[in-house]
Amino acid sequence: MEKNSHITLDDIAKRLNVSKVTVSKALRGHPDISKETTKLVQKIALELGYTPNYMARNLSSKRSNTIGVVVPKIAHFFFSAVIEAIYDTAFHNNYEIILTVSQENSEREAKHIESLLAMRVDGLIVSITQQTRDTAIFNKVKKQGIPLTFVDRILNIPGANTITVDDRGGTFQAIEHAIKLGYTKIAHLAGFPEINIGLRRYQGFEDAMKKNNLPINSDWVIYGGFGEEAGYRGFMKMYNSNNLPEFIFAVTYPVALGVYAAVQEVGMKIPNDIDIMCFGNSDVNRFITPALSCVDQPTEKLGRSAVELTLNQIKNFDSFKPQSIEIPTELLLRETCSKNGKFKSKFALDGI
């Protein structure tokens, strides 16, 4: 038997001898249609193999009921957790998500956004790459009247929403905690200052050091990215200079993992020989030793807020005023940076 993949509302209406409008309303669960008729229409639609033509529906409603999402990475606990919250929130609001991944490449990011605009998404949620400096593609989004929400990594685009965490305050709290334990030789593997999270987390580090009258050693502030390789290279640079700090604050969890790998490679131990904390959490933490203390970001709230804010703008476009939301962080203390008393190690002296 030949499969018919183009069953229409008219086919169902003819089978039941009702109007096309009745079928359409019944399939959408409209209150104008009785429960008996709705069940019968849905039963026949299933038997015939009817699939809704969303493209036609979108043309009539002028909405696609989709939101485009662009993130730098998927294989990263932070982004995967945020994406999961985005999907869940969108689903409960009868929206679909079209997910794209820039892989930290700004050209790929721009191409993904062009594609999403061509798909007529109702809104965009974007976390920019560590390379992104050009705002042209985002200005195009705004000119087309598409609601735009940045999450975590943001740009200052007039009319765009932003959802971030308290990067500066969370870092300040972490450095203050380390100082209270007695650490004075403190390093920061700092990402990129051109990206808001890199800048704000450095500012929190700087605030805490200045408040406690501690010098900032320029050799111990190393910019290099947000991934594992940046952490590995940053630690090895300090190690090879024969001038290690007592404590490292890593800009992200992956950077901290890179430090773990480098420390193990040179035969040192955390936290006995050098201590560490990072910004951001991960579900892999239960598999590493010692368990890493961190500034915890509320990923579920970030993802949920991004969708809710975007949908609010989609539904109330003419009266909506762009918003910038900053969500508090929390210090999670585990096995690193949790000692009582001052850290002492032969590796933290002037030479190794």
Short mmCIF file of the C-alpha atoms (twelve columns), coordinates in Angstrom:
data_MODEL
# 
_entry.id   MODEL 
# 
loop_
_atom_site.group_PDB 
_atom_site.id 
_atom_site.type_symbol 
_atom_site.label_atom_id 
_atom_site.label_alt_id 
_atom_site.label_comp_id 
_atom_site.label_asym_id 
_atom_site.label_seq_id 
_atom_site.Cartn_x 
_atom_site.Cartn_y 
_atom_site.Cartn_z 
_atom_site.pdbx_PDB_model_num 
ATOM 1   C CA . MET A 1   0.000   0.000  0.000  1 
ATOM 2   C CA . GLU A 2   1.381   3.395  -0.958 1 
ATOM 3   C CA . LYS A 3   1.892   5.731  1.960  1 
ATOM 4   C CA . ASN A 4   0.205   9.109  1.693  1 
ATOM 5   C CA . SER A 5   2.398   11.689 3.380  1 
ATOM 6   C CA . HIS A 6   0.204   14.665 2.447  1 
ATOM 7   C CA . ILE A 7   -2.981  14.174 4.410  1 
ATOM 8   C CA . THR A 8   -4.679  17.560 4.830  1 
ATOM 9   C CA . LEU A 9   -7.382  19.071 6.990  1 
ATOM 10  C CA . ASP A 10  -9.711  18.745 3.982  1 
ATOM 11  C CA . ASP A 11  -9.168  14.956 3.900  1 
ATOM 12  C CA . ILE A 12  -10.172 14.639 7.561  1 
ATOM 13  C CA . ALA A 13  -13.146 16.970 7.075  1 
ATOM 14  C CA . LYS A 14  -14.432 14.936 4.112  1 
ATOM 15  C CA . ARG A 15  -14.094 11.677 6.044  1 
ATOM 16  C CA . LEU A 16  -16.200 13.047 8.913  1 
ATOM 17  C CA . ASN A 17  -18.471 15.289 6.825  1 
ATOM 18  C CA . VAL A 18  -17.613 18.367 8.877  1 
ATOM 19  C CA . SER A 19  -16.040 21.694 7.999  1 
ATOM 20  C CA . LYS A 20  -12.297 22.303 7.718  1 
ATOM 21  C CA . VAL A 21  -12.611 24.940 10.461 1 
ATOM 22  C CA . THR A 22  -14.135 22.346 12.802 1 
ATOM 23  C CA . VAL A 23  -11.224 19.985 12.149 1 
ATOM 24  C CA . SER A 24  -8.667  22.728 12.691 1 
ATOM 25  C CA . LYS A 25  -10.210 23.803 15.985 1 
ATOM 26  C CA . ALA A 26  -10.600 20.226 17.190 1 
ATOM 27  C CA . LEU A 27  -6.937  19.448 16.544 1 
ATOM 28  C CA . ARG A 28  -5.980  22.517 18.561 1 
ATOM 29  C CA . GLY A 29  -8.337  21.601 21.416 1 
ATOM 30  C CA . HIS A 30  -10.446 24.723 20.929 1 
ATOM 31  C CA . PRO A 31  -13.282 25.093 23.490 1 
ATOM 32  C CA . ASP A 32  -15.811 25.799 20.707 1 
ATOM 33  C CA . ILE A 33  -15.689 22.110 19.733 1 
ATOM 34  C CA . SER A 34  -17.316 19.427 21.872 1 
ATOM 35  C CA . LYS A 35  -15.159 16.803 23.574 1 
ATOM 36  C CA . GLU A 36  -16.816 14.042 21.526 1 
ATOM 37  C CA . THR A 37  -16.081 15.743 18.204 1 
ATOM 38  C CA . THR A 38  -12.536 16.586 19.293 1 
ATOM 39  C CA . LYS A 39  -11.802 12.954 20.195 1 
ATOM 40  C CA . LEU A 40  -13.278 11.728 16.906 1 
ATOM 41  C CA . VAL A 41  -11.282 14.223 14.808 1 
ATOM 42  C CA . GLN A 42  -8.065  13.343 16.621 1 
ATOM 43  C CA . LYS A 43  -8.767  9.621  16.182 1 
ATOM 44  C CA . ILE A 44  -9.303  9.944  12.397 1 
ATOM 45  C CA . ALA A 45  -6.266  12.220 12.077 1 
ATOM 46  C CA . LEU A 46  -4.142  9.547  13.744 1 
ATOM 47  C CA . GLU A 47  -5.551  6.788  11.564 1 
ATOM 48  C CA . LEU A 48  -4.868  8.756  8.368  1 
ATOM 49  C CA . GLY A 49  -1.362  9.714  9.490  1 
ATOM 50  C CA . TYR A 50  -2.014  13.450 9.504  1 
ATOM 51  C CA . THR A 51  0.954   15.703 10.363 1 
ATOM 52  C CA . PRO A 52  0.286   19.415 11.016 1 
ATOM 53  C CA . ASN A 53  1.694   21.793 8.425  1 
ATOM 54  C CA . TYR A 54  3.493   24.151 10.750 1 
ATOM 55  C CA . MET A 55  4.823   26.254 7.882  1 
ATOM 56  C CA . ALA A 56  1.314   27.058 6.701  1 
ATOM 57  C CA . ARG A 57  0.182   27.704 10.272 1 
ATOM 58  C CA . ASN A 58  3.111   30.034 10.856 1 
ATOM 59  C CA . LEU A 59  2.369   32.011 7.707  1 
ATOM 60  C CA . SER A 60  -1.156  32.670 8.919  1 
ATOM 61  C CA . SER A 61  -0.139  33.487 12.517 1 
ATOM 62  C CA . LYS A 62  3.053   35.391 11.529 1 
ATOM 63  C CA . ARG A 63  4.903   33.421 14.195 1 
ATOM 64  C CA . SER A 64  7.064   30.326 13.888 1 
ATOM 65  C CA . ASN A 65  6.837   29.365 17.580 1 
ATOM 66  C CA . THR A 66  10.585  28.780 17.489 1 
ATOM 67  C CA . ILE A 67  13.502  30.421 19.252 1 
ATOM 68  C CA . GLY A 68  17.006  30.197 17.847 1 
ATOM 69  C CA . VAL A 69  19.825  29.469 20.293 1 
ATOM 70  C CA . VAL A 70  23.555  29.977 19.637 1 
ATOM 71  C CA . VAL A 71  26.107  28.775 22.206 1 
ATOM 72  C CA . PRO A 72  29.908  28.414 22.017 1 
ATOM 73  C CA . LYS A 73  30.050  24.819 23.300 1 
ATOM 74  C CA . ILE A 74  27.893  21.833 24.176 1 
ATOM 75  C CA . ALA A 75  30.534  19.593 25.768 1 
ATOM 76  C CA . HIS A 76  30.705  21.902 28.772 1 
ATOM 77  C CA . PHE A 77  28.588  21.438 31.903 1 
ATOM 78  C CA . PHE A 78  27.629  25.103 32.127 1 
ATOM 79  C CA . PHE A 79  26.261  25.376 28.598 1 
ATOM 80  C CA . SER A 80  24.648  21.925 28.550 1 
ATOM 81  C CA . ALA A 81  22.831  22.737 31.806 1 
ATOM 82  C CA . VAL A 82  21.682  26.123 30.501 1 
ATOM 83  C CA . ILE A 83  20.497  24.544 27.224 1 
ATOM 84  C CA . GLU A 84  18.504  21.927 29.123 1 
ATOM 85  C CA . ALA A 85  16.725  24.668 31.080 1 
ATOM 86  C CA . ILE A 86  16.083  26.578 27.831 1 
ATOM 87  C CA . TYR A 87  14.534  23.507 26.205 1 
ATOM 88  C CA . ASP A 88  12.379  22.702 29.210 1 
ATOM 89  C CA . THR A 89  11.063  26.253 29.595 1 
ATOM 90  C CA . ALA A 90  10.369  26.609 25.872 1 
ATOM 91  C CA . PHE A 91  8.543   23.268 25.775 1 
ATOM 92  C CA . HIS A 92  6.218   24.298 28.605 1 
ATOM 93  C CA . ASN A 93  5.422   27.446 26.650 1 
ATOM 94  C CA . ASN A 94  4.634   25.539 23.426 1 
ATOM 95  C CA . TYR A 95  7.820   26.740 21.741 1 
ATOM 96  C CA . GLU A 96  10.503  24.789 19.927 1 
ATOM 97  C CA . ILE A 97  14.227  25.455 20.120 1 
ATOM 98  C CA . ILE A 98  16.600  25.446 17.139 1 
ATOM 99  C CA . LEU A 99  20.047  24.912 18.638 1 
ATOM 100 C CA . THR A 100 23.310  25.863 16.918 1 
ATOM 101 C CA . VAL A 101 26.887  25.684 18.223 1 
ATOM 102 C CA . SER A 102 29.538  28.228 17.223 1 
ATOM 103 C CA . GLN A 103 32.490  26.201 18.586 1 
ATOM 104 C CA . GLU A 104 34.083  29.473 19.775 1 
ATOM 105 C CA . ASN A 105 34.271  30.704 16.162 1 
ATOM 106 C CA . SER A 106 32.804  34.159 15.492 1 
ATOM 107 C CA . GLU A 107 32.385  33.565 11.733 1 
ATOM 108 C CA . ARG A 108 30.433  30.390 12.398 1 
ATOM 109 C CA . GLU A 109 28.372  32.266 14.982 1 
ATOM 110 C CA . ALA A 110 27.387  34.886 12.389 1 
ATOM 111 C CA . LYS A 111 26.477  32.201 9.818  1 
ATOM 112 C CA . HIS A 112 24.304  30.400 12.357 1 
ATOM 113 C CA . ILE A 113 22.454  33.618 13.129 1 
ATOM 114 C CA . GLU A 114 21.912  34.295 9.400  1 
ATOM 115 C CA . SER A 115 20.445  30.789 9.048  1 
ATOM 116 C CA . LEU A 116 18.181  31.227 12.060 1 
ATOM 117 C CA . LEU A 117 16.903  34.538 10.696 1 
ATOM 118 C CA . ALA A 118 16.167  32.801 7.381  1 
ATOM 119 C CA . MET A 119 14.166  30.200 9.325  1 
ATOM 120 C CA . ARG A 120 12.017  33.058 10.655 1 
ATOM 121 C CA . VAL A 121 12.625  32.349 14.326 1 
ATOM 122 C CA . ASP A 122 10.564  34.521 16.665 1 
ATOM 123 C CA . GLY A 123 13.541  35.348 18.870 1 
ATOM 124 C CA . LEU A 124 17.215  34.639 19.499 1 
ATOM 125 C CA . ILE A 125 19.142  33.595 22.614 1 
ATOM 126 C CA . VAL A 126 22.905  33.954 22.190 1 
ATOM 127 C CA . SER A 127 26.032  33.397 24.254 1 
ATOM 128 C CA . ILE A 128 28.851  34.892 22.217 1 
ATOM 129 C CA . THR A 129 32.187  33.274 21.348 1 
ATOM 130 C CA . GLN A 130 35.447  34.288 22.976 1 
ATOM 131 C CA . GLN A 131 36.414  35.745 19.554 1 
ATOM 132 C CA . THR A 132 33.336  37.923 19.044 1 
ATOM 133 C CA . ARG A 133 34.091  41.613 18.662 1 
ATOM 134 C CA . ASP A 134 32.087  42.651 15.568 1 
ATOM 135 C CA . THR A 135 28.474  43.620 16.325 1 
ATOM 136 C CA . ALA A 136 27.237  43.813 12.700 1 
ATOM 137 C CA . ILE A 137 25.191  40.591 12.727 1 
ATOM 138 C CA . PHE A 138 23.506  41.567 15.995 1 
ATOM 139 C CA . ASN A 139 22.657  45.014 14.670 1 
ATOM 140 C CA . LYS A 140 21.010  43.234 11.731 1 
ATOM 141 C CA . VAL A 141 18.929  41.160 14.149 1 
ATOM 142 C CA . LYS A 142 17.700  44.315 15.867 1 
ATOM 143 C CA . LYS A 143 16.923  46.055 12.540 1 
ATOM 144 C CA . GLN A 144 14.717  43.099 11.619 1 
ATOM 145 C CA . GLY A 145 12.814  43.503 14.876 1 
ATOM 146 C CA . ILE A 146 13.768  40.079 16.235 1 
ATOM 147 C CA . PRO A 147 13.920  39.919 20.073 1 
ATOM 148 C CA . LEU A 148 17.508  39.240 21.128 1 
ATOM 149 C CA . THR A 149 18.626  37.971 24.526 1 
ATOM 150 C CA . PHE A 150 22.263  37.487 25.488 1 
ATOM 151 C CA . VAL A 151 23.003  34.986 28.237 1 
ATOM 152 C CA . ASP A 152 26.264  34.742 30.259 1 
ATOM 153 C CA . ARG A 153 28.580  36.174 27.573 1 
ATOM 154 C CA . ILE A 154 27.065  39.397 26.336 1 
ATOM 155 C CA . LEU A 155 27.512  42.389 24.040 1 
ATOM 156 C CA . ASN A 156 26.260  45.921 24.606 1 
ATOM 157 C CA . ILE A 157 23.657  46.063 21.841 1 
ATOM 158 C CA . PRO A 158 20.943  48.725 22.264 1 
ATOM 159 C CA . GLY A 159 17.568  47.041 22.659 1 
ATOM 160 C CA . ALA A 160 18.971  43.602 23.536 1 
ATOM 161 C CA . ASN A 161 18.209  41.778 26.786 1 
ATOM 162 C CA . THR A 162 21.028  40.432 28.945 1 
ATOM 163 C CA . ILE A 163 21.018  37.637 31.533 1 
ATOM 164 C CA . THR A 164 24.202  37.293 33.569 1 
ATOM 165 C CA . VAL A 165 25.334  36.202 37.003 1 
ATOM 166 C CA . ASP A 166 27.189  38.339 39.534 1 
ATOM 167 C CA . ASP A 167 30.618  37.611 38.039 1 
ATOM 168 C CA . ARG A 168 32.376  40.387 39.907 1 
ATOM 169 C CA . GLY A 169 30.767  39.764 43.292 1 
ATOM 170 C CA . GLY A 170 31.152  35.986 43.073 1 
ATOM 171 C CA . THR A 171 34.854  36.279 42.318 1 
ATOM 172 C CA . PHE A 172 35.333  38.832 45.087 1 
ATOM 173 C CA . GLN A 173 33.737  36.416 47.557 1 
ATOM 174 C CA . ALA A 174 36.030  33.569 46.438 1 
ATOM 175 C CA . ILE A 175 39.231  35.635 46.697 1 
ATOM 176 C CA . GLU A 176 38.181  37.023 50.082 1 
ATOM 177 C CA . HIS A 177 37.691  33.448 51.307 1 
ATOM 178 C CA . ALA A 178 41.177  32.467 50.137 1 
ATOM 179 C CA . ILE A 179 42.708  35.513 51.811 1 
ATOM 180 C CA . LYS A 180 40.969  34.692 55.101 1 
ATOM 181 C CA . LEU A 181 42.634  31.267 54.962 1 
ATOM 182 C CA . GLY A 182 45.982  33.056 54.881 1 
ATOM 183 C CA . TYR A 183 46.818  33.083 51.180 1 
ATOM 184 C CA . THR A 184 48.673  36.171 49.995 1 
ATOM 185 C CA . LYS A 185 50.359  34.937 46.792 1 
ATOM 186 C CA . ILE A 186 47.312  34.687 44.563 1 
ATOM 187 C CA . ALA A 187 47.142  34.100 40.789 1 
ATOM 188 C CA . HIS A 188 44.269  34.537 38.394 1 
ATOM 189 C CA . LEU A 189 43.942  32.599 35.107 1 
ATOM 190 C CA . ALA A 190 41.705  35.198 33.606 1 
ATOM 191 C CA . GLY A 191 40.177  34.323 30.231 1 
ATOM 192 C CA . PHE A 192 39.883  37.352 27.918 1 
ATOM 193 C CA . PRO A 193 39.204  40.884 29.220 1 
ATOM 194 C CA . GLU A 194 37.324  41.781 26.003 1 
ATOM 195 C CA . ILE A 195 34.545  39.362 27.029 1 
ATOM 196 C CA . ASN A 196 32.331  40.489 29.901 1 
ATOM 197 C CA . ILE A 197 32.876  37.390 32.051 1 
ATOM 198 C CA . GLY A 198 36.648  37.736 31.720 1 
ATOM 199 C CA . LEU A 199 36.542  41.436 32.579 1 
ATOM 200 C CA . ARG A 200 34.064  41.208 35.456 1 
ATOM 201 C CA . ARG A 201 35.773  38.248 37.092 1 
ATOM 202 C CA . TYR A 202 39.126  40.016 36.899 1 
ATOM 203 C CA . GLN A 203 37.527  43.085 38.467 1 
ATOM 204 C CA . GLY A 204 36.274  40.954 41.370 1 
ATOM 205 C CA . PHE A 205 39.780  39.565 41.832 1 
ATOM 206 C CA . GLU A 206 41.235  43.066 41.750 1 
ATOM 207 C CA . ASP A 207 38.639  44.399 44.204 1 
ATOM 208 C CA . ALA A 208 39.446  41.731 46.801 1 
ATOM 209 C CA . MET A 209 43.208  42.121 46.448 1 
ATOM 210 C CA . LYS A 210 43.029  45.919 46.825 1 
ATOM 211 C CA . LYS A 211 40.632  45.766 49.755 1 
ATOM 212 C CA . ASN A 212 43.075  43.505 51.585 1 
ATOM 213 C CA . ASN A 213 46.142  45.551 50.580 1 
ATOM 214 C CA . LEU A 214 47.691  42.655 48.663 1 
ATOM 215 C CA . PRO A 215 49.878  43.290 45.596 1 
ATOM 216 C CA . ILE A 216 48.763  41.965 42.222 1 
ATOM 217 C CA . ASN A 217 51.697  40.200 40.568 1 
ATOM 218 C CA . SER A 218 51.410  40.740 36.807 1 
ATOM 219 C CA . ASP A 219 53.188  37.403 36.251 1 
ATOM 220 C CA . TRP A 220 50.316  35.715 38.048 1 
ATOM 221 C CA . VAL A 221 47.522  37.288 35.978 1 
ATOM 222 C CA . ILE A 222 47.437  35.236 32.783 1 
ATOM 223 C CA . TYR A 223 44.927  35.760 29.983 1 
ATOM 224 C CA . GLY A 224 44.382  32.918 27.557 1 
ATOM 225 C CA . GLY A 225 40.823  31.675 27.140 1 
ATOM 226 C CA . PHE A 226 38.062  29.793 28.891 1 
ATOM 227 C CA . GLY A 227 38.974  26.153 28.134 1 
ATOM 228 C CA . GLU A 228 41.151  23.398 29.549 1 
ATOM 229 C CA . GLU A 229 44.158  24.246 27.372 1 
ATOM 230 C CA . ALA A 230 44.233  27.777 28.800 1 
ATOM 231 C CA . GLY A 231 44.452  26.377 32.321 1 
ATOM 232 C CA . TYR A 232 47.202  23.937 31.406 1 
ATOM 233 C CA . ARG A 233 49.285  26.590 29.600 1 
ATOM 234 C CA . GLY A 234 48.743  29.164 32.330 1 
ATOM 235 C CA . PHE A 235 49.967  26.888 35.093 1 
ATOM 236 C CA . MET A 236 52.958  25.657 33.098 1 
ATOM 237 C CA . LYS A 237 53.980  29.248 32.344 1 
ATOM 238 C CA . MET A 238 54.153  30.002 36.067 1 
ATOM 239 C CA . TYR A 239 55.795  26.673 36.885 1 
ATOM 240 C CA . ASN A 240 58.532  27.125 34.297 1 
ATOM 241 C CA . SER A 241 59.270  30.600 35.616 1 
ATOM 242 C CA . ASN A 242 60.210  29.093 39.018 1 
ATOM 243 C CA . ASN A 243 57.768  31.449 40.706 1 
ATOM 244 C CA . LEU A 244 54.524  29.749 41.682 1 
ATOM 245 C CA . PRO A 245 51.750  31.348 43.730 1 
ATOM 246 C CA . GLU A 246 50.080  29.712 46.704 1 
ATOM 247 C CA . PHE A 247 46.593  29.853 45.239 1 
ATOM 248 C CA . ILE A 248 45.022  30.021 41.760 1 
ATOM 249 C CA . PHE A 249 41.588  31.354 40.893 1 
ATOM 250 C CA . ALA A 250 40.467  29.996 37.517 1 
ATOM 251 C CA . VAL A 251 38.014  31.973 35.388 1 
ATOM 252 C CA . THR A 252 36.015  28.817 34.483 1 
ATOM 253 C CA . TYR A 253 35.711  25.201 35.544 1 
ATOM 254 C CA . PRO A 254 37.419  23.909 32.347 1 
ATOM 255 C CA . VAL A 255 40.391  26.216 33.023 1 
ATOM 256 C CA . ALA A 256 40.647  24.660 36.481 1 
ATOM 257 C CA . LEU A 257 40.632  21.176 34.961 1 
ATOM 258 C CA . GLY A 258 43.581  22.212 32.800 1 
ATOM 259 C CA . VAL A 259 45.434  23.245 35.954 1 
ATOM 260 C CA . TYR A 260 44.674  19.872 37.555 1 
ATOM 261 C CA . ALA A 261 46.231  18.098 34.571 1 
ATOM 262 C CA . ALA A 262 49.352  20.284 34.637 1 
ATOM 263 C CA . VAL A 263 49.815  19.974 38.410 1 
ATOM 264 C CA . GLN A 264 49.638  16.202 38.177 1 
ATOM 265 C CA . GLU A 265 52.081  16.172 35.262 1 
ATOM 266 C CA . VAL A 266 54.787  18.007 37.237 1 
ATOM 267 C CA . GLY A 267 54.349  15.809 40.298 1 
ATOM 268 C CA . MET A 268 52.651  18.320 42.571 1 
ATOM 269 C CA . LYS A 269 49.475  17.844 44.575 1 
ATOM 270 C CA . ILE A 270 46.364  19.933 45.110 1 
ATOM 271 C CA . PRO A 271 45.785  21.412 47.692 1 
ATOM 272 C CA . ASN A 272 49.012  20.461 49.544 1 
ATOM 273 C CA . ASP A 273 51.425  22.078 47.078 1 
ATOM 274 C CA . ILE A 274 49.146  24.619 45.435 1 
ATOM 275 C CA . ASP A 275 45.486  25.401 46.043 1 
ATOM 276 C CA . ILE A 276 42.747  26.331 43.593 1 
ATOM 277 C CA . MET A 277 39.174  27.488 43.189 1 
ATOM 278 C CA . CYS A 278 37.210  28.385 40.061 1 
ATOM 279 C CA . PHE A 279 34.170  30.205 38.745 1 
ATOM 280 C CA . GLY A 280 31.534  27.701 37.672 1 
ATOM 281 C CA . ASN A 281 30.453  24.226 38.664 1 
ATOM 282 C CA . SER A 282 30.331  20.851 36.885 1 
ATOM 283 C CA . ASP A 283 28.700  17.460 37.314 1 
ATOM 284 C CA . VAL A 284 32.116  15.849 36.717 1 
ATOM 285 C CA . ASN A 285 33.307  17.262 40.035 1 
ATOM 286 C CA . ARG A 286 32.401  14.032 41.838 1 
ATOM 287 C CA . PHE A 287 34.941  12.206 39.671 1 
ATOM 288 C CA . ILE A 288 37.978  14.403 40.386 1 
ATOM 289 C CA . THR A 289 40.184  14.412 43.472 1 
ATOM 290 C CA . PRO A 290 40.328  16.606 45.426 1 
ATOM 291 C CA . ALA A 291 36.802  17.918 44.875 1 
ATOM 292 C CA . LEU A 292 37.012  21.456 43.521 1 
ATOM 293 C CA . SER A 293 35.523  24.408 45.430 1 
ATOM 294 C CA . CYS A 294 33.812  26.918 43.173 1 
ATOM 295 C CA . VAL A 295 31.568  29.901 42.643 1 
ATOM 296 C CA . ASP A 296 28.327  28.208 41.644 1 
ATOM 297 C CA . GLN A 297 26.222  29.669 38.834 1 
ATOM 298 C CA . PRO A 298 22.447  28.982 38.851 1 
ATOM 299 C CA . THR A 299 22.329  27.452 35.349 1 
ATOM 300 C CA . GLU A 300 18.679  26.465 35.539 1 
ATOM 301 C CA . LYS A 301 17.647  30.020 36.408 1 
ATOM 302 C CA . LEU A 302 19.839  31.451 33.641 1 
ATOM 303 C CA . GLY A 303 18.227  29.266 30.974 1 
ATOM 304 C CA . ARG A 304 14.699  29.717 32.271 1 
ATOM 305 C CA . SER A 305 15.059  33.497 32.560 1 
ATOM 306 C CA . ALA A 306 16.474  33.768 29.029 1 
ATOM 307 C CA . VAL A 307 13.423  32.053 27.528 1 
ATOM 308 C CA . GLU A 308 10.879  33.864 29.702 1 
ATOM 309 C CA . LEU A 309 12.384  37.249 28.888 1 
ATOM 310 C CA . THR A 310 12.518  36.466 25.160 1 
ATOM 311 C CA . LEU A 311 8.904   35.236 25.117 1 
ATOM 312 C CA . ASN A 312 7.780   38.306 27.042 1 
ATOM 313 C CA . GLN A 313 9.294   40.501 24.343 1 
ATOM 314 C CA . ILE A 314 7.831   38.370 21.527 1 
ATOM 315 C CA . LYS A 315 4.318   38.616 22.980 1 
ATOM 316 C CA . ASN A 316 4.504   42.265 24.052 1 
ATOM 317 C CA . PHE A 317 6.848   43.651 21.441 1 
ATOM 318 C CA . ASP A 318 5.408   47.181 21.191 1 
ATOM 319 C CA . SER A 319 5.297   47.839 24.940 1 
ATOM 320 C CA . PHE A 320 8.321   45.775 26.006 1 
ATOM 321 C CA . LYS A 321 11.373  47.498 27.480 1 
ATOM 322 C CA . PRO A 322 14.715  45.627 27.244 1 
ATOM 323 C CA . GLN A 323 15.972  44.259 30.543 1 
ATOM 324 C CA . SER A 324 19.324  43.392 32.080 1 
ATOM 325 C CA . ILE A 325 19.105  40.752 34.794 1 
ATOM 326 C CA . GLU A 326 21.970  39.809 37.111 1 
ATOM 327 C CA . ILE A 327 21.546  36.638 39.168 1 
ATOM 328 C CA . PRO A 328 23.408  36.078 42.469 1 
ATOM 329 C CA . THR A 329 26.024  33.322 42.807 1 
ATOM 330 C CA . GLU A 330 26.925  31.037 45.702 1 
ATOM 331 C CA . LEU A 331 30.286  29.877 47.080 1 
ATOM 332 C CA . LEU A 332 30.485  26.075 47.238 1 
ATOM 333 C CA . LEU A 333 33.323  24.821 49.435 1 
ATOM 334 C CA . ARG A 334 34.592  21.297 48.925 1 
ATOM 335 C CA . GLU A 335 38.101  19.883 49.352 1 
ATOM 336 C CA . THR A 336 40.143  22.717 47.806 1 
ATOM 337 C CA . CYS A 337 40.522  26.118 49.422 1 
ATOM 338 C CA . SER A 338 38.925  24.924 52.638 1 
ATOM 339 C CA . LYS A 339 41.805  24.599 55.091 1 
ATOM 340 C CA . ASN A 340 41.993  26.145 58.528 1 
ATOM 341 C CA . GLY A 341 45.172  28.163 58.839 1 
ATOM 342 C CA . LYS A 342 47.738  29.442 56.395 1 
ATOM 343 C CA . PHE A 343 48.937  27.354 53.471 1 
ATOM 344 C CA . LYS A 344 52.635  26.410 53.518 1 
ATOM 345 C CA . SER A 345 54.529  24.630 50.747 1 
ATOM 346 C CA . LYS A 346 58.072  24.549 49.447 1 
ATOM 347 C CA . PHE A 347 56.612  25.086 45.978 1 
ATOM 348 C CA . ALA A 348 55.137  28.462 46.936 1 
ATOM 349 C CA . LEU A 349 58.442  30.019 47.964 1 
ATOM 350 C CA . ASP A 350 60.553  32.241 45.745 1 
ATOM 351 C CA . GLY A 351 61.891  29.254 43.792 1 
ATOM 352 C CA . ILE A 352 61.102  25.577 43.291 1 
# 
